Amino acid sequence: MTPSRLTERVITVVERVAAVMLGLVTLLVFVSALGRYLFASPVPDAFDLSRLALAVAIMWGFASLGFRGNHIKVDILAEMLGAKARRVLDLIAWLGLLLFTILLTWKLGGRVLSQMPGGETTMDLRLPHWPFLACVVAGLVMAIVTTLIRLWLVLRYGEGLEPHETLKQDEAHGAGHE
């Protein structure tokens, strides 16, 4: 079973938000380095803004991981199991990811609420931190949503992390192993 068009659109938006934020971090660091070395004047708050924007990019990327499952994994155990046991293992893995994401959202949500009245700001421009942290929490909320979608697909259709390919399938697609 393939995800619906709506699901694919949501995941595409999530991935684009992560990509745009990562692109902004890269641009900010590059421009600030140019300014520092060529004009002895870096972009004000480049360090603070880049680390806050990077946090946003990471959490929105984490939301993509919640659906795609494209993270580092060792599947030695999964390869030795049958289809039914692999489905149970996938279910446990997705439930673990969901629990972790919910707890992380709860803790960071509390941090945002404490930051709003606290007034923590960046050094130069005095920009408040809480809007960036709120975007981080929004990324985590999307991670919960995407993980729930994947969990539903695992429960309903038996879809796992990724299709398991054999060496013969790899070679059929042109991936030669010498």
Secondary structure in CASP SS format (residue, H / E / C, confidence):
PFRMAT SS
TARGET T0000
AUTHOR 0000-0000-0000
METHOD secondary structure of the structure
MODEL  1
M C 1.00
T C 1.00
P C 1.00
S C 1.00
R H 1.00
L H 1.00
T H 1.00
E H 1.00
R H 1.00
V H 1.00
I H 1.00
T H 1.00
V H 1.00
V H 1.00
E H 1.00
R H 1.00
V H 1.00
A H 1.00
A H 1.00
V H 1.00
M H 1.00
L H 1.00
G H 1.00
L H 1.00
V H 1.00
T H 1.00
L H 1.00
L H 1.00
V H 1.00
F H 1.00
V H 1.00
S H 1.00
A H 1.00
L H 1.00
G H 1.00
R H 1.00
Y H 1.00
L H 1.00
F H 1.00
A C 1.00
S C 1.00
P C 1.00
V C 1.00
P C 1.00
D C 1.00
A H 1.00
F H 1.00
D H 1.00
L H 1.00
S H 1.00
R H 1.00
L H 1.00
A H 1.00
L H 1.00
A H 1.00
V H 1.00
A H 1.00
I H 1.00
M H 1.00
W H 1.00
G H 1.00
F H 1.00
A H 1.00
S H 1.00
L H 1.00
G H 1.00
F H 1.00
R H 1.00
G C 1.00
N C 1.00
H C 1.00
I C 1.00
K C 1.00
V C 1.00
D C 1.00
I H 1.00
L H 1.00
A H 1.00
E H 1.00
M H 1.00
L C 1.00
G C 1.00
A H 1.00
K H 1.00
A H 1.00
R H 1.00
R H 1.00
V H 1.00
L H 1.00
D H 1.00
L H 1.00
I H 1.00
A H 1.00
W H 1.00
L H 1.00
G H 1.00
L H 1.00
L H 1.00
L H 1.00
F H 1.00
T H 1.00
I H 1.00
L H 1.00
L H 1.00
T H 1.00
W H 1.00
K H 1.00
L H 1.00
G H 1.00
G H 1.00
R H 1.00
V H 1.00
L H 1.00
S H 1.00
Q H 1.00
M H 1.00
P H 1.00
G H 1.00
G C 1.00
E C 1.00
T E 1.00
T C 1.00
M C 1.00
D C 1.00
L C 1.00
R C 1.00
L C 1.00
P E 1.00
H C 1.00
W H 1.00
P H 1.00
F H 1.00
L H 1.00
A H 1.00
C H 1.00
V H 1.00
V H 1.00
A H 1.00
G H 1.00
L H 1.00
V H 1.00
M H 1.00
A H 1.00
I H 1.00
V H 1.00
T H 1.00
T H 1.00
L H 1.00
I H 1.00
R H 1.00
L H 1.00
W H 1.00
L H 1.00
V H 1.00
L H 1.00
R H 1.00
Y H 1.00
G C 1.00
E C 1.00
G C 1.00
L C 1.00
E C 1.00
P C 1.00
H C 1.00
E C 1.00
T C 1.00
L H 1.00
K H 1.00
Q H 1.00
D H 1.00
E H 1.00
A H 1.00
H C 1.00
G C 1.00
A C 1.00
G C 1.00
H C 1.00
E C 1.00
END
